[in-house]
Amino acid sequence: MKDKIRTILKERNGFVSGQELSEGLGVSRTAVWKVIRQLEEEGYVFEAVRNKGYRLVTEPDLLTKAAISERLSTEWAGQEVCSFDEIDSTNNEAKRQAEIGAPHGLLVISEVQTAGRGRMGRPWSSPAGSGIWMSLLLRPSLAPIQASGLTLVMALAIREAIVTLTGAECRIKWPNDIVADGKKVCGILTEMSAEPDRINHVVIGVGINVTDDSFPEEIRDRAISIWQVCGQKIQRAELVAEILKTFERFYEQYLQSGDMSTLLDAYNAALINCGQTVRVLDPKGEYEAVARGIIPSGALIVEKDGQTREIISGEVSVRGVYGYV
Amino acid sequence: MKDKIRTILKERNGFVSGQELSEGLGVSRTAVWKVIRQLEEEGYVFEAVRNKGYRLVTEPDLLTKAAISERLSTEWAGQEVCSFDEIDSTNNEAKRQAEIGAPHGLLVISEVQTAGRGRMGRPWSSPAGSGIWMSLLLRPSLAPIQASGLTLVMALAIREAIVTLTGAECRIKWPNDIVADGKKVCGILTEMSAEPDRINHVVIGVGINVTDDSFPEEIRDRAISIWQVCGQKIQRAELVAEILKTFERFYEQYLQSGDMSTLLDAYNAALINCGQTVRVLDPKGEYEAVARGIIPSGALIVEKDGQTREIISGEVSVRGVYGYV
């Protein structure tokens, strides 16, 4: 009954009388009042006016299985959800679930990560309530070398979803960060389990700063939230559902070609590095070059003294010469 | 005291009187006799002759942590051992241990695997007492693409160890089986956990048929044991220690060059496919060609109509045209 009352109030987008609710659902006015009280305890805010009834003012920004599932429009991505109040790391949990047979498309999500990680084992700050810390489990029929491209596919899907929901001016920093105002909105950590011949599973971990308005001192010059970028406090479950829908579409395209070729134009259009001078942190010697965009393998093409080179993620890092980007 | 008595009897390689043992160890004759009884229960066989004492006739073929450790001469490989009577799969256990921080060089070994696997998820028969089912955990500083070469390194180490201990005529079938008389003595299953940029860990699973004298009907034409090949019943712990010693040496060489270049000649000399006609099961179309050996990346070079091609494990399978090999 709680779900029904919530849905009616959400869809009406105006006042609904207690009588209408009790008659429509065949329950007492007291029962309706109790449900409204329950919803208020979960964080819903209602305006209650005598003779007019209840109006939904604010929904809580919940990141529960129910909150995600009711917004989901995918075939498989997130059709199974494991949500936690607290976990070591959603990637670790997804890997554990994968080893005991969890299906393609499983989404692991947590309000808090106690041991969130970024790439190369770096720690990732994952405070409660303000971000999205999630991992998606995939079981693609790809060779291990094709797995790294999935990171780019996820970056593209997240950037697209943020722009669709908020219009926020954010771009991709190759290979897989989302940045705005020269700071990081989102990081992605892809991990795979593979035999030399085939992938067992891939886990794509995503950390998005959504409604943070202050970051710890030590990352303040490098981190920014969607709210800080565009002034909108979006529902996190809404963004998760939009990301999964977009990712699912791009993923199918990636599988068809086995590389980024069909997503190349979209990715390069979203890439902040294109045409910019970047510093290539090649272990054999750093140098500056101009980024030109990716090729289907996912490698970044840079140009230096009229010559082009392919930069493979892992061999080098790319830093903008001005600021973080 | 048990270890001491066992060591004395092993090293003497002849009769040791009960009196000598009791005086040397400062214990009663009864205490010595009790230890001898214990050892007999573990499978040791002694000849006991009045006025001469005890002579060790046969050691049991134990594959315990103690049996391996006392034969080990490595720096790190197998310095930590987890041994089981029964486990789902030693690779699974090694992966679980890896996720909770087990060190480089951990060896997982089990008398029985209830869900042993070969490559591509194929089942692997792992009966009690007659084989070695083990997994070695590695944490190499390599790019993910370099991990598959470790399979070749292990194949080379196992072949070398078998030849050293038994002189058995066995060879490597590219990329990572050990074969004799056209049948499989050993299979290897390498699995890795990786980020696009770096390896988290690699688990190399090894299954060796050591003393089997009959195989199940369905694999009899494809499987053979070391004992069947050369008529020697070697101690399994002895072979494990020899493999780990050899692997450790080859592994350091592999890390130095980052590929098979320093092991190329040894590998190609051990390769049964060299100069043989093989059937390349390319998904784009099968064909026959002559195998020429591997290159540093681990790819197999085949020659067809005067043209050479590189065969990458995973893209194709290689079958001998005559028989299993």
HADDOCK unambig.tbl for C-alpha pairs under 7 A between the chains (distance, minus, plus):
assign (segid A and resid 148 and name CA) (segid B and resid 196 and name CA) 5.17 0.50 0.50
assign (segid A and resid 190 and name CA) (segid B and resid 195 and name CA) 5.70 0.50 0.50
assign (segid A and resid 190 and name CA) (segid B and resid 196 and name CA) 6.87 0.50 0.50
assign (segid A and resid 191 and name CA) (segid B and resid 193 and name CA) 6.85 0.50 0.50
assign (segid A and resid 191 and name CA) (segid B and resid 194 and name CA) 5.39 0.50 0.50
assign (segid A and resid 191 and name CA) (segid B and resid 195 and name CA) 4.49 0.50 0.50
assign (segid A and resid 192 and name CA) (segid B and resid 193 and name CA) 5.45 0.50 0.50
assign (segid A and resid 192 and name CA) (segid B and resid 194 and name CA) 5.30 0.50 0.50
assign (segid A and resid 192 and name CA) (segid B and resid 195 and name CA) 6.41 0.50 0.50
assign (segid A and resid 193 and name CA) (segid B and resid 191 and name CA) 6.87 0.50 0.50
assign (segid A and resid 193 and name CA) (segid B and resid 192 and name CA) 5.46 0.50 0.50
assign (segid A and resid 193 and name CA) (segid B and resid 193 and name CA) 4.43 0.50 0.50
assign (segid A and resid 193 and name CA) (segid B and resid 194 and name CA) 6.58 0.50 0.50
assign (segid A and resid 194 and name CA) (segid B and resid 191 and name CA) 5.41 0.50 0.50
assign (segid A and resid 194 and name CA) (segid B and resid 192 and name CA) 5.31 0.50 0.50
assign (segid A and resid 194 and name CA) (segid B and resid 193 and name CA) 6.58 0.50 0.50
assign (segid A and resid 195 and name CA) (segid B and resid 190 and name CA) 5.71 0.50 0.50
assign (segid A and resid 195 and name CA) (segid B and resid 191 and name CA) 4.49 0.50 0.50
assign (segid A and resid 195 and name CA) (segid B and resid 192 and name CA) 6.42 0.50 0.50
assign (segid A and resid 196 and name CA) (segid B and resid 148 and name CA) 5.20 0.50 0.50
assign (segid A and resid 196 and name CA) (segid B and resid 190 and name CA) 6.87 0.50 0.50
assign (segid A and resid 196 and name CA) (segid B and resid 314 and name CA) 6.71 0.50 0.50
assign (segid A and resid 197 and name CA) (segid B and resid 313 and name CA) 6.38 0.50 0.50
assign (segid A and resid 197 and name CA) (segid B and resid 314 and name CA) 3.97 0.50 0.50
assign (segid A and resid 313 and name CA) (segid B and resid 197 and name CA) 6.35 0.50 0.50
assign (segid A and resid 314 and name CA) (segid B and resid 196 and name CA) 6.75 0.50 0.50
assign (segid A and resid 314 and name CA) (segid B and resid 197 and name CA) 3.97 0.50 0.50
